[in-house]
Amino acid sequence: MSTTIYYFSATGNSLKVAKNLSEQVEECRIVRISRDNLSITQDLQSEKIGFIFPIYNFGIPSMVKKFVENLQLKKNTYVFAIATYGGMVGSPFNEIKRALKKKDVNLSAAFTINMPGSDVLLMAPASEEEKIKCFKEEKEQVLKISSIINTRQPCEYKSNAPMDALYKVMYNVSFNPQNMGKNFWTDVKCNGCGICSQVCPANNITMKNGKPNWGH
């Protein structure tokens, strides 16, 4: 029974979860959600479809939201979602549920996995010991999640309704990624390797004179 995992990742956390899960799920392939892949608007072959993404501003990345809204799938598809986070969980699955409901499809299972935080403006980088602990727990969680997915079990994520309402307002009001590029720059520590430009899922970083420049 074929499974496709669509993942969105910039720092690698969600990619790691997608790779580890694909090794445990039967007949599984992983596909990156990026600006180059927004042309994918149909998946009528996969019996199970998963979305893996990081939590942005208590919700989901805008590109993931657009991808899910545009993706046509069969009504009996088993759909699951995994949100990676480094700080607060927020309410990441409401947008997924709303987009699927318009297609008469349910979100069958939802999970969150704690990973090393990548927003250094909000939290200090994790120590080596913290990262090792985090990755160990991630692998253990993936094993449990894979057994649920392989048997198509329903697994609803328990949330708090009042907090969900608050997070929805915060997400809709304050999440405006189009204006965030102006807050990024480099200093003399940048060695011009270009990796940031290569991995950016939004194609938002271009290299000029050996240094990265962020769009908006």
C-alpha positions as CSV (number, residue, x, y, z in Angstrom):
1,M,0.0,0.0,0.0
2,S,1.9,3.1,-1.3
3,T,2.7,6.1,0.9
4,T,3.9,9.5,-0.1
5,I,5.4,11.9,2.4
6,Y,5.4,15.6,1.4
7,Y,7.9,17.5,3.6
8,F,8.8,21.1,4.0
9,S,12.3,21.8,5.5
10,A,14.8,24.5,5.5
11,T,17.1,23.7,8.5
12,G,16.8,19.9,8.1
13,N,14.7,19.0,11.1
14,S,11.6,18.0,9.2
15,L,13.7,16.3,6.5
16,K,15.3,14.1,9.1
17,V,11.9,13.1,10.4
18,A,10.7,12.4,6.9
19,K,13.7,10.2,6.1
20,N,13.5,8.3,9.3
21,L,9.8,7.7,8.9
22,S,10.2,6.6,5.3
23,E,12.5,3.8,6.4
24,Q,9.8,2.4,8.6
25,V,6.7,2.8,6.4
26,E,5.8,0.4,3.6
27,E,6.3,1.4,0.0
28,C,7.1,5.0,1.0
29,R,8.6,7.9,-1.0
30,I,9.4,11.4,0.1
31,V,8.8,14.6,-1.9
32,R,10.0,18.0,-1.0
33,I,7.5,20.9,-0.7
34,S,9.3,23.9,-2.3
35,R,8.6,26.7,-4.7
36,D,9.8,24.5,-7.5
37,N,7.3,21.7,-6.6
38,L,4.2,23.8,-6.2
39,S,3.2,22.5,-9.6
40,I,2.3,19.2,-8.0
41,T,-1.5,19.5,-7.6
42,Q,-2.7,15.9,-7.8
43,D,-1.9,12.6,-6.0
44,L,-4.5,10.0,-6.8
45,Q,-2.2,7.0,-6.6
46,S,-1.0,7.1,-2.9
47,E,-3.2,5.2,-0.4
48,K,-1.6,7.2,2.4
49,I,-0.3,10.7,2.3
50,G,1.7,12.6,5.0
51,F,2.7,16.2,5.5
52,I,5.7,16.9,7.6
53,F,6.6,20.5,8.4
54,P,8.0,22.9,11.1
55,I,5.7,25.1,13.2
56,Y,5.9,28.7,12.1
57,N,4.3,31.3,14.3
58,F,2.2,28.7,16.1
59,G,0.9,27.4,12.7
60,I,2.1,26.0,9.4
61,P,4.4,27.6,6.8
62,S,2.4,29.5,4.2
63,M,3.9,27.4,1.4
64,V,2.7,24.2,3.1
65,K,-0.8,25.6,3.5
66,K,-0.9,26.5,-0.2
67,F,0.4,23.1,-1.2
68,V,-2.2,21.2,0.8
69,E,-5.0,23.5,-0.4
70,N,-4.1,22.8,-4.1
71,L,-3.4,19.1,-3.8
72,Q,-6.2,16.9,-5.2
73,L,-6.4,13.4,-3.5
74,K,-8.8,10.5,-3.2
75,K,-11.6,10.8,-0.6
76,N,-10.6,7.6,1.1
77,T,-6.9,8.5,1.4
78,Y,-5.4,8.0,4.9
79,V,-3.8,11.5,5.6
80,F,-1.4,12.1,8.5
81,A,0.6,15.2,9.5
82,I,3.7,15.7,11.7
83,A,4.7,19.1,13.0
84,T,8.3,19.6,14.3
85,Y,8.9,22.3,16.9
86,G,11.6,23.8,19.1
87,G,9.5,26.0,21.3
88,M,5.8,26.2,21.7
89,V,3.6,23.8,19.8
90,G,0.7,26.2,19.0
91,S,-2.1,24.9,16.8
92,P,-0.5,23.5,13.7
93,F,-3.2,21.2,12.4
94,N,-6.2,23.5,12.1
95,E,-5.2,24.8,8.7
96,I,-4.5,21.3,7.4
97,K,-8.0,20.1,8.7
98,R,-9.7,23.1,7.0
99,A,-8.0,22.5,3.7
100,L,-8.8,18.8,3.7
101,K,-12.4,19.3,4.8
102,K,-13.1,21.3,1.6
103,K,-12.0,18.1,-0.3
104,D,-14.2,15.9,1.9
105,V,-11.1,14.3,3.3
106,N,-10.3,13.8,7.0
107,L,-7.0,14.2,8.8
108,S,-6.7,10.7,10.1
109,A,-3.7,11.2,12.4
110,A,-1.5,14.0,13.7
111,F,1.6,14.2,15.8
112,T,4.2,16.6,17.0
113,I,8.0,16.0,17.4
114,N,10.3,18.2,19.4
115,M,13.5,19.0,17.5
116,P,16.4,21.4,18.2
117,G,15.1,24.9,17.8
118,S,16.4,26.9,14.8
119,D,15.1,30.3,15.7
120,V,18.1,31.8,17.4
121,L,16.3,35.1,18.0
122,L,13.9,33.3,20.4
123,M,16.0,30.5,21.9
124,A,19.7,29.7,22.4
125,P,21.2,27.0,20.1
126,A,20.8,23.5,21.7
127,S,23.9,22.0,23.3
128,E,25.4,18.8,21.8
129,E,24.0,16.8,24.7
130,E,20.5,18.3,24.1
131,K,20.7,17.5,20.4
132,I,21.7,13.9,21.0
133,K,18.8,13.4,23.5
134,C,16.4,15.1,21.1
135,F,17.4,12.9,18.1
136,K,17.2,9.7,20.2
137,E,13.7,10.6,21.3
138,E,12.7,11.5,17.7
139,K,13.7,8.0,16.5
140,E,11.7,6.4,19.3
141,Q,8.6,8.5,18.3
142,V,9.0,7.7,14.7
143,L,8.9,4.0,15.4
144,K,5.6,4.5,17.3
145,I,4.2,6.7,14.6
146,S,5.1,4.3,11.8
147,S,3.2,1.5,13.5
148,I,0.1,3.7,13.6
149,I,0.5,4.7,9.9
150,N,1.2,1.2,8.6
151,T,-2.0,0.0,10.1
152,R,-4.0,3.1,9.2
153,Q,-5.0,3.8,12.7
154,P,-6.8,7.0,13.6
155,C,-4.9,9.2,16.0
156,E,-6.3,12.6,16.8
157,Y,-4.0,15.2,18.3
158,K,-5.4,16.5,21.6
159,S,-5.6,20.3,21.7
160,N,-7.0,23.0,23.9
161,A,-9.9,24.8,22.2
162,P,-9.4,28.2,23.8
163,M,-5.7,28.2,23.1
164,D,-6.4,27.0,19.5
165,A,-8.6,30.1,19.0
166,L,-5.8,32.4,20.4
167,Y,-3.1,30.8,18.3
168,K,-5.3,31.1,15.2
169,V,-5.6,34.9,15.8
170,M,-1.8,35.2,16.4
171,Y,-1.1,33.2,13.3
172,N,-3.4,35.2,11.0
173,V,-2.5,38.6,12.4
174,S,1.3,38.4,12.9
175,F,2.5,35.9,10.4
176,N,3.7,37.8,7.3
177,P,6.7,36.0,5.8
178,Q,6.8,38.4,2.9
179,N,8.3,41.1,5.1
180,M,10.8,39.0,7.0
181,G,13.7,39.0,4.4
182,K,14.6,42.6,5.4
183,N,15.7,41.3,8.8
184,F,18.4,39.0,7.4
185,W,22.0,39.9,6.6
186,T,25.5,38.5,6.9
187,D,28.6,39.7,8.7
188,V,32.3,38.9,8.3
189,K,31.7,35.4,9.7
190,C,29.9,34.3,6.5
191,N,32.3,32.2,4.4
192,G,30.1,32.4,1.3
193,C,29.6,28.6,1.0
194,G,26.2,29.1,-0.6
195,I,24.5,26.3,1.3
196,C,21.7,28.6,2.5
197,S,20.8,29.4,-1.1
198,Q,20.9,25.8,-2.1
199,V,18.5,24.5,0.6
200,C,16.0,27.4,0.8
201,P,12.6,25.9,-0.2
202,A,11.3,29.3,-1.3
203,N,14.3,30.2,-3.6
204,N,14.5,33.3,-1.6
205,I,18.3,33.5,-1.2
206,T,20.6,34.5,-4.1
207,M,24.4,34.7,-4.0
208,K,25.9,38.0,-5.0
209,N,29.6,38.6,-4.9
210,G,30.1,35.5,-2.8
211,K,27.5,36.6,-0.2
212,P,23.8,35.6,0.3
213,N,21.1,38.2,-0.3
214,W,17.6,37.6,1.0
215,G,14.5,38.5,-1.0
216,H,11.1,39.2,0.6
